[in-house]
């Protein structure tokens, strides 16, 4: 995975063609812009609207504001009211390459996986984000091991 916009992880291959689920890069953008988009909102969007949300930048202050406004306009257009908002973490854990978060450590232990600090540091913020999201307790995280395999060099 080299770029953020318009590129998907291999572990997402089963739903990328239809975009029936929210891809990890859009989930990353949601956390970046502070919008709590639910799957039923996502499923109300046309395929083209979903693709736009995948491809739109959401990395600089102006782009983040534009992404949030565009997304909320889409949700309001399709459902009659905007999506909920999330607090934006000024120092999200996926931007911290100095330590592997406890949830990721716990999931690694659970699945018998390993990830050194050097390997963690070599991951992109989006890859770290994916492992963090896929390691959260109380969620079906069947993609954690495939993601771990995909992100580790052969």
C-alpha positions in Angstrom: 0.0 0.0 0.0 1.7 3.2 -1.1 -0.9 6.0 -1.1 -3.8 6.7 1.1 -6.4 7.8 -1.5 -8.0 5.2 -3.7 -5.9 2.3 -2.5 -7.2 -0.6 -0.5 -5.6 -3.3 1.7 -5.6 -6.8 0.5 -7.5 -8.0 3.5 -10.4 -5.8 2.3 -10.6 -7.5 -1.1 -13.9 -9.3 -0.4 -15.9 -6.1 -0.3 -13.8 -3.5 -2.3 -15.5 -4.1 -5.6 -18.9 -3.2 -4.2 -17.8 -1.0 -1.4 -20.5 -2.6 0.7 -18.4 -2.0 3.9 -16.5 1.1 4.9 -12.9 0.7 3.8 -10.1 1.3 6.3 -8.9 4.4 4.6 -12.4 6.0 4.9 -12.6 4.9 8.6 -9.2 6.7 9.0 -10.6 9.8 7.4 -13.7 9.6 9.7 -11.5 9.7 12.8 -9.5 12.5 11.2 -12.5 14.7 10.5 -14.6 13.7 13.6 -17.6 12.1 11.9 -19.4 9.0 13.3 -20.6 7.5 10.0 -22.7 4.4 10.5 -22.8 1.5 8.0 -26.5 2.2 7.2 -25.4 5.8 6.2 -22.7 4.4 4.0 -25.1 2.0 2.4 -27.4 4.9 1.5 -24.7 6.4 -0.7 -24.4 5.7 -4.3 -21.3 3.8 -5.5 -20.0 7.0 -7.0 -20.5 8.9 -3.7 -18.6 6.1 -1.9 -15.8 6.3 -4.4 -15.6 10.1 -3.9 -15.2 9.6 -0.1 -12.5 7.1 -0.7 -10.6 9.4 -3.1 -11.1 12.8 -1.5 -8.1 14.1 0.4 -8.5 14.5 4.2 -5.0 15.3 5.3 -4.6 19.1 5.7 -6.7 21.4 7.8 -8.7 22.8 4.8 -9.1 19.3 3.2 -10.3 17.9 6.5 -12.9 20.6 6.9 -14.1 20.1 3.3 -14.2 16.3 3.7 -16.3 16.7 6.9 -18.7 19.2 5.3 -19.1 17.1 2.1 -19.7 13.9 4.1 -22.3 15.6 6.4 -24.1 17.1 3.4 -24.3 13.6 1.9 -25.6 12.0 5.1 -28.1 14.8 5.5 -29.2 14.5 1.9 -29.8 10.8 2.2 -31.1 10.5 5.8 -32.5 13.9 6.7 -30.0 14.7 9.5 -26.2 14.8 9.8 -24.2 12.0 11.3 -23.0 12.1 14.9 -19.6 13.7 15.7 -16.6 12.2 17.3 -13.9 14.0 19.3 -10.8 14.4 17.2 -7.7 13.1 19.1 -4.9 15.6 18.6 -2.3 12.8 19.2 -3.9 9.6 17.9 -2.1 6.4 18.8 -1.5 5.5 15.1 0.7 8.5 14.8 2.8 7.3 17.7 5.5 5.0 16.3 7.4 4.8 19.7 5.1 2.2 21.3 2.7 -0.5 20.3 -0.7 0.2 21.9 -1.9 -2.3 24.6 -4.9 -3.4 22.5 -2.6 -4.4 19.6 -0.2 -6.2 22.1 -3.1 -8.1 23.6 -4.5 -9.1 20.2 -1.0 -10.2 19.1 -0.8 -12.4 22.2 -4.3 -13.8 21.6 -3.5 -14.8 18.0 0.1 -15.9 18.7 1.5 -13.1 16.5 4.5 -11.0 16.9 5.3 -7.5 16.0 8.6 -5.8 17.0 8.8 -2.1 17.8 11.0 -1.8 14.6 8.2 -3.4 12.6 5.6 -1.1 14.2 7.8 1.9 13.4 8.1 0.8 9.7 4.3 0.7 9.3 2.5 3.7 7.8 0.0 5.6 10.0 -2.8 4.0 8.0 -1.4 0.5 8.6 -1.0 1.2 12.4 -4.6 2.6 12.4 -5.9 -0.6 10.8 -4.2 -2.8 13.4 -5.5 -0.6 16.2 -9.0 -0.7 14.9 -8.8 -4.5 14.2 -7.6 -5.1 17.7 -10.4 -3.4 19.6 -12.1 -5.7 22.1 -15.8 -6.4 21.5 -15.6 -6.3 17.7 -15.4 -9.1 15.2 -11.7 -8.8 14.2 -11.2 -11.7 11.8 -9.1 -9.4 9.6 -6.4 -8.7 12.3 -4.3 -11.8 11.3 -4.6 -11.2 7.5 -3.7 -7.5 8.1 -0.7 -8.5 10.2 0.5 -10.9 7.5 0.0 -8.2 4.8 1.9 -5.5 6.7 4.9 -7.6 7.7 7.7 -8.0 5.1 8.1 -11.5 3.7 
